[in-house]
Amino acid sequence: MILFAAGCTVLEIFSSYSRYVTFLKWTTLSLFAYVATALIVRVPWGEVAYNTVVRKYPGSRTISS
């Protein structure tokens, strides 16, 4: 995250606007790819939420796949 922020800062200061806009378009596209993947792939959201919220202790009951 720090490297990405530093890279954006350097590009914003030392490059032309047209080059920086091209960089931002591709990074935005890559972020939308994460959202699209989450929507396309069948994720058992109930199981994900359960395993995220409920702590796992030895001997506790969990949802098995």
Buried (B, 14 or more C-beta within 10 A) or exposed (E): EEEEEEEBEEBEEEEEEEEBEEBEEEEEEEEEEEEEEEEEEEEEEEEEEEEEEEEEEEEEEEEEE
